[in-house]
Amino acid sequence: MPEMPDYAKPTGRFFFYIWDTSGIPPVQYPDENTAIITPTFTDLHIYGCEVKPYDYEEGQMLLRAARVMGYWHSTACPEGELGTVALQELTKISAEDFSAAYQRGWLPKGEGSEDG
């Protein structure tokens, strides 16, 4: 299992989803002062460990009911990053599946080490 930063308190639930931005323009300009840059990925496999949300007064975040706060890992960000993902986009996986993804460098199942 990867090490978690001190501020990320795992709940013991693990998730997986695929991020595909191939249909999104790499740069968008919603107004003259703003540029939104979207990295382009096709079928990027992302694995996450849910972490406990908390409120701003205690230094952490409140979340909407349909989102999962997690520490998310992929080949694009192997060290992981904190963020939220809509629950409907996620597939729950076991701790063993999460650990296997870590062992193969966050590659999709069948593309890493011997775990197939």
Rosetta constraint file for C-alpha pairs under 8 A:
AtomPair CA 1 CA 98 HARMONIC 7.61 0.50
AtomPair CA 1 CA 99 HARMONIC 5.11 0.50
AtomPair CA 1 CA 102 HARMONIC 6.44 0.50
AtomPair CA 1 CA 103 HARMONIC 7.95 0.50
AtomPair CA 2 CA 99 HARMONIC 7.94 0.50
AtomPair CA 2 CA 102 HARMONIC 6.90 0.50
AtomPair CA 4 CA 8 HARMONIC 6.11 0.50
AtomPair CA 4 CA 9 HARMONIC 7.79 0.50
AtomPair CA 8 CA 51 HARMONIC 5.68 0.50
AtomPair CA 8 CA 52 HARMONIC 7.22 0.50
AtomPair CA 8 CA 71 HARMONIC 7.34 0.50
AtomPair CA 9 CA 51 HARMONIC 5.05 0.50
AtomPair CA 9 CA 52 HARMONIC 5.62 0.50
AtomPair CA 10 CA 49 HARMONIC 6.48 0.50
AtomPair CA 10 CA 50 HARMONIC 5.76 0.50
AtomPair CA 10 CA 51 HARMONIC 4.28 0.50
AtomPair CA 10 CA 52 HARMONIC 6.33 0.50
AtomPair CA 11 CA 49 HARMONIC 7.66 0.50
AtomPair CA 11 CA 50 HARMONIC 5.75 0.50
AtomPair CA 11 CA 51 HARMONIC 5.41 0.50
AtomPair CA 11 CA 52 HARMONIC 6.14 0.50
AtomPair CA 12 CA 49 HARMONIC 7.16 0.50
AtomPair CA 12 CA 50 HARMONIC 6.91 0.50
AtomPair CA 12 CA 95 HARMONIC 7.61 0.50
AtomPair CA 13 CA 49 HARMONIC 6.07 0.50
AtomPair CA 13 CA 50 HARMONIC 5.52 0.50
AtomPair CA 13 CA 92 HARMONIC 7.46 0.50
AtomPair CA 13 CA 93 HARMONIC 7.78 0.50
AtomPair CA 13 CA 94 HARMONIC 7.58 0.50
AtomPair CA 13 CA 95 HARMONIC 7.49 0.50
AtomPair CA 14 CA 47 HARMONIC 7.51 0.50
AtomPair CA 14 CA 48 HARMONIC 5.64 0.50
AtomPair CA 14 CA 49 HARMONIC 4.56 0.50
AtomPair CA 14 CA 50 HARMONIC 5.99 0.50
AtomPair CA 14 CA 92 HARMONIC 5.88 0.50
AtomPair CA 14 CA 93 HARMONIC 5.40 0.50
AtomPair CA 14 CA 94 HARMONIC 6.19 0.50
AtomPair CA 14 CA 95 HARMONIC 6.32 0.50
AtomPair CA 14 CA 98 HARMONIC 6.69 0.50
AtomPair CA 15 CA 47 HARMONIC 5.82 0.50
AtomPair CA 15 CA 48 HARMONIC 5.08 0.50
AtomPair CA 15 CA 49 HARMONIC 6.41 0.50
AtomPair CA 15 CA 50 HARMONIC 7.51 0.50
AtomPair CA 15 CA 90 HARMONIC 6.03 0.50
AtomPair CA 15 CA 91 HARMONIC 5.45 0.50
AtomPair CA 15 CA 92 HARMONIC 4.43 0.50
AtomPair CA 15 CA 93 HARMONIC 5.21 0.50
AtomPair CA 15 CA 94 HARMONIC 7.97 0.50
AtomPair CA 15 CA 98 HARMONIC 7.81 0.50
AtomPair CA 16 CA 45 HARMONIC 7.28 0.50
AtomPair CA 16 CA 46 HARMONIC 5.67 0.50
AtomPair CA 16 CA 47 HARMONIC 4.53 0.50
AtomPair CA 16 CA 48 HARMONIC 6.18 0.50
AtomPair CA 16 CA 90 HARMONIC 5.71 0.50
AtomPair CA 16 CA 91 HARMONIC 5.23 0.50
AtomPair CA 16 CA 92 HARMONIC 6.42 0.50
AtomPair CA 16 CA 93 HARMONIC 6.63 0.50
AtomPair CA 17 CA 45 HARMONIC 6.12 0.50
AtomPair CA 17 CA 46 HARMONIC 5.41 0.50
AtomPair CA 17 CA 47 HARMONIC 6.72 0.50
AtomPair CA 17 CA 89 HARMONIC 6.42 0.50
AtomPair CA 17 CA 90 HARMONIC 5.21 0.50
AtomPair CA 17 CA 91 HARMONIC 6.30 0.50
AtomPair CA 18 CA 43 HARMONIC 5.47 0.50
AtomPair CA 18 CA 44 HARMONIC 5.39 0.50
AtomPair CA 18 CA 45 HARMONIC 4.69 0.50
AtomPair CA 18 CA 46 HARMONIC 5.96 0.50
AtomPair CA 19 CA 41 HARMONIC 7.09 0.50
AtomPair CA 19 CA 42 HARMONIC 7.08 0.50
AtomPair CA 19 CA 43 HARMONIC 5.56 0.50
AtomPair CA 19 CA 44 HARMONIC 5.05 0.50
AtomPair CA 19 CA 45 HARMONIC 6.56 0.50
AtomPair CA 19 CA 46 HARMONIC 7.17 0.50
AtomPair CA 20 CA 40 HARMONIC 7.66 0.50
AtomPair CA 20 CA 41 HARMONIC 5.45 0.50
AtomPair CA 20 CA 42 HARMONIC 4.64 0.50
AtomPair CA 20 CA 43 HARMONIC 4.94 0.50
AtomPair CA 20 CA 44 HARMONIC 6.30 0.50
AtomPair CA 21 CA 38 HARMONIC 7.66 0.50
AtomPair CA 21 CA 39 HARMONIC 7.36 0.50
AtomPair CA 21 CA 40 HARMONIC 5.34 0.50
AtomPair CA 21 CA 41 HARMONIC 5.33 0.50
AtomPair CA 21 CA 42 HARMONIC 6.26 0.50
AtomPair CA 22 CA 40 HARMONIC 5.73 0.50
AtomPair CA 22 CA 41 HARMONIC 5.92 0.50
AtomPair CA 22 CA 42 HARMONIC 5.62 0.50
AtomPair CA 24 CA 38 HARMONIC 7.44 0.50
AtomPair CA 24 CA 40 HARMONIC 7.73 0.50
AtomPair CA 25 CA 38 HARMONIC 7.19 0.50
AtomPair CA 26 CA 37 HARMONIC 5.68 0.50
AtomPair CA 26 CA 38 HARMONIC 4.90 0.50
AtomPair CA 26 CA 39 HARMONIC 6.25 0.50
AtomPair CA 26 CA 40 HARMONIC 6.51 0.50
AtomPair CA 27 CA 35 HARMONIC 6.58 0.50
AtomPair CA 27 CA 36 HARMONIC 5.57 0.50
AtomPair CA 27 CA 37 HARMONIC 4.58 0.50
AtomPair CA 27 CA 38 HARMONIC 6.25 0.50
AtomPair CA 28 CA 35 HARMONIC 5.66 0.50
AtomPair CA 28 CA 36 HARMONIC 5.05 0.50
AtomPair CA 28 CA 37 HARMONIC 6.58 0.50
AtomPair CA 29 CA 33 HARMONIC 7.93 0.50
AtomPair CA 29 CA 34 HARMONIC 5.71 0.50
AtomPair CA 29 CA 35 HARMONIC 4.70 0.50
AtomPair CA 29 CA 36 HARMONIC 6.31 0.50
AtomPair CA 30 CA 34 HARMONIC 6.22 0.50
AtomPair CA 30 CA 35 HARMONIC 6.96 0.50
AtomPair CA 30 CA 36 HARMONIC 7.77 0.50
AtomPair CA 31 CA 35 HARMONIC 7.73 0.50
AtomPair CA 44 CA 74 HARMONIC 7.23 0.50
AtomPair CA 44 CA 75 HARMONIC 7.76 0.50
AtomPair CA 44 CA 76 HARMONIC 8.00 0.50
AtomPair CA 45 CA 74 HARMONIC 6.13 0.50
AtomPair CA 45 CA 75 HARMONIC 7.80 0.50
AtomPair CA 45 CA 106 HARMONIC 7.41 0.50
AtomPair CA 45 CA 107 HARMONIC 7.10 0.50
AtomPair CA 45 CA 108 HARMONIC 6.16 0.50
AtomPair CA 46 CA 72 HARMONIC 6.41 0.50
AtomPair CA 46 CA 73 HARMONIC 5.60 0.50
AtomPair CA 46 CA 74 HARMONIC 4.81 0.50
AtomPair CA 46 CA 106 HARMONIC 7.46 0.50
AtomPair CA 47 CA 72 HARMONIC 5.60 0.50
AtomPair CA 47 CA 73 HARMONIC 5.23 0.50
AtomPair CA 47 CA 74 HARMONIC 6.43 0.50
AtomPair CA 47 CA 98 HARMONIC 6.68 0.50
AtomPair CA 47 CA 101 HARMONIC 7.52 0.50
AtomPair CA 47 CA 106 HARMONIC 7.35 0.50
AtomPair CA 48 CA 70 HARMONIC 5.81 0.50
AtomPair CA 48 CA 71 HARMONIC 5.36 0.50
AtomPair CA 48 CA 72 HARMONIC 4.19 0.50
AtomPair CA 48 CA 73 HARMONIC 6.07 0.50
AtomPair CA 48 CA 98 HARMONIC 7.60 0.50
AtomPair CA 49 CA 70 HARMONIC 5.29 0.50
AtomPair CA 49 CA 71 HARMONIC 5.35 0.50
AtomPair CA 49 CA 72 HARMONIC 6.67 0.50
AtomPair CA 50 CA 68 HARMONIC 6.66 0.50
AtomPair CA 50 CA 69 HARMONIC 5.76 0.50
AtomPair CA 50 CA 70 HARMONIC 4.02 0.50
AtomPair CA 50 CA 71 HARMONIC 6.40 0.50
AtomPair CA 51 CA 69 HARMONIC 5.83 0.50
AtomPair CA 51 CA 70 HARMONIC 4.99 0.50
AtomPair CA 51 CA 71 HARMONIC 6.81 0.50
AtomPair CA 52 CA 69 HARMONIC 7.15 0.50
AtomPair CA 53 CA 60 HARMONIC 6.60 0.50
AtomPair CA 53 CA 61 HARMONIC 5.70 0.50
AtomPair CA 53 CA 62 HARMONIC 6.13 0.50
AtomPair CA 53 CA 63 HARMONIC 6.93 0.50
AtomPair CA 53 CA 69 HARMONIC 6.57 0.50
AtomPair CA 54 CA 58 HARMONIC 6.85 0.50
AtomPair CA 54 CA 59 HARMONIC 7.48 0.50
AtomPair CA 54 CA 60 HARMONIC 4.77 0.50
AtomPair CA 54 CA 61 HARMONIC 4.95 0.50
AtomPair CA 54 CA 62 HARMONIC 5.52 0.50
AtomPair CA 55 CA 59 HARMONIC 6.48 0.50
AtomPair CA 55 CA 60 HARMONIC 4.88 0.50
AtomPair CA 55 CA 61 HARMONIC 4.60 0.50
AtomPair CA 55 CA 62 HARMONIC 4.79 0.50
AtomPair CA 56 CA 60 HARMONIC 4.75 0.50
AtomPair CA 56 CA 61 HARMONIC 5.27 0.50
AtomPair CA 56 CA 62 HARMONIC 6.91 0.50
AtomPair CA 63 CA 67 HARMONIC 6.66 0.50
AtomPair CA 63 CA 68 HARMONIC 7.82 0.50
AtomPair CA 63 CA 69 HARMONIC 7.63 0.50
AtomPair CA 66 CA 86 HARMONIC 5.90 0.50
AtomPair CA 66 CA 87 HARMONIC 5.46 0.50
AtomPair CA 66 CA 88 HARMONIC 7.63 0.50
AtomPair CA 67 CA 84 HARMONIC 6.02 0.50
AtomPair CA 67 CA 85 HARMONIC 5.41 0.50
AtomPair CA 67 CA 86 HARMONIC 4.37 0.50
AtomPair CA 67 CA 87 HARMONIC 5.09 0.50
AtomPair CA 68 CA 84 HARMONIC 5.25 0.50
AtomPair CA 68 CA 85 HARMONIC 5.41 0.50
AtomPair CA 68 CA 86 HARMONIC 6.31 0.50
AtomPair CA 68 CA 87 HARMONIC 5.91 0.50
AtomPair CA 69 CA 82 HARMONIC 7.31 0.50
AtomPair CA 69 CA 83 HARMONIC 5.66 0.50
AtomPair CA 69 CA 84 HARMONIC 4.32 0.50
AtomPair CA 69 CA 85 HARMONIC 6.74 0.50
AtomPair CA 70 CA 82 HARMONIC 5.82 0.50
AtomPair CA 70 CA 83 HARMONIC 5.74 0.50
AtomPair CA 70 CA 84 HARMONIC 6.09 0.50
AtomPair CA 70 CA 85 HARMONIC 7.84 0.50
AtomPair CA 71 CA 80 HARMONIC 5.95 0.50
AtomPair CA 71 CA 81 HARMONIC 5.33 0.50
AtomPair CA 71 CA 82 HARMONIC 4.54 0.50
AtomPair CA 71 CA 83 HARMONIC 6.49 0.50
AtomPair CA 72 CA 80 HARMONIC 5.04 0.50
AtomPair CA 72 CA 81 HARMONIC 5.33 0.50
AtomPair CA 72 CA 82 HARMONIC 6.32 0.50
AtomPair CA 72 CA 83 HARMONIC 7.16 0.50
AtomPair CA 73 CA 77 HARMONIC 5.70 0.50
AtomPair CA 73 CA 78 HARMONIC 5.15 0.50
AtomPair CA 73 CA 79 HARMONIC 6.45 0.50
AtomPair CA 73 CA 80 HARMONIC 4.30 0.50
AtomPair CA 73 CA 81 HARMONIC 6.77 0.50
AtomPair CA 73 CA 106 HARMONIC 6.86 0.50
AtomPair CA 74 CA 78 HARMONIC 5.07 0.50
AtomPair CA 74 CA 80 HARMONIC 7.19 0.50
AtomPair CA 74 CA 105 HARMONIC 7.89 0.50
AtomPair CA 74 CA 106 HARMONIC 5.12 0.50
AtomPair CA 74 CA 107 HARMONIC 7.35 0.50
AtomPair CA 75 CA 105 HARMONIC 6.79 0.50
AtomPair CA 75 CA 106 HARMONIC 5.48 0.50
AtomPair CA 75 CA 107 HARMONIC 6.43 0.50
AtomPair CA 77 CA 81 HARMONIC 7.26 0.50
AtomPair CA 78 CA 105 HARMONIC 7.21 0.50
AtomPair CA 78 CA 106 HARMONIC 6.88 0.50
AtomPair CA 85 CA 89 HARMONIC 7.18 0.50
AtomPair CA 85 CA 90 HARMONIC 7.62 0.50
AtomPair CA 86 CA 90 HARMONIC 7.12 0.50
AtomPair CA 93 CA 97 HARMONIC 6.12 0.50
AtomPair CA 93 CA 98 HARMONIC 6.90 0.50
AtomPair CA 94 CA 98 HARMONIC 6.37 0.50
AtomPair CA 95 CA 99 HARMONIC 6.07 0.50
AtomPair CA 96 CA 100 HARMONIC 6.05 0.50
AtomPair CA 97 CA 101 HARMONIC 6.23 0.50
AtomPair CA 98 CA 102 HARMONIC 6.36 0.50
AtomPair CA 99 CA 103 HARMONIC 6.23 0.50
AtomPair CA 100 CA 104 HARMONIC 6.38 0.50
AtomPair CA 100 CA 115 HARMONIC 6.95 0.50
AtomPair CA 101 CA 105 HARMONIC 6.36 0.50
AtomPair CA 101 CA 106 HARMONIC 4.80 0.50
AtomPair CA 101 CA 107 HARMONIC 6.50 0.50
AtomPair CA 101 CA 108 HARMONIC 7.28 0.50
AtomPair CA 101 CA 109 HARMONIC 7.17 0.50
AtomPair CA 102 CA 106 HARMONIC 5.25 0.50
AtomPair CA 103 CA 113 HARMONIC 7.32 0.50
AtomPair CA 104 CA 111 HARMONIC 7.74 0.50
AtomPair CA 104 CA 112 HARMONIC 4.47 0.50
AtomPair CA 104 CA 113 HARMONIC 5.25 0.50
AtomPair CA 105 CA 112 HARMONIC 7.07 0.50
AtomPair CA 107 CA 111 HARMONIC 5.93 0.50
AtomPair CA 107 CA 112 HARMONIC 5.81 0.50
AtomPair CA 108 CA 112 HARMONIC 7.12 0.50
AtomPair CA 109 CA 115 HARMONIC 7.54 0.50
AtomPair CA 109 CA 116 HARMONIC 5.68 0.50
AtomPair CA 110 CA 114 HARMONIC 7.94 0.50
AtomPair CA 110 CA 115 HARMONIC 7.07 0.50
AtomPair CA 110 CA 116 HARMONIC 3.91 0.50
AtomPair CA 111 CA 116 HARMONIC 6.92 0.50
AtomPair CA 112 CA 116 HARMONIC 7.01 0.50
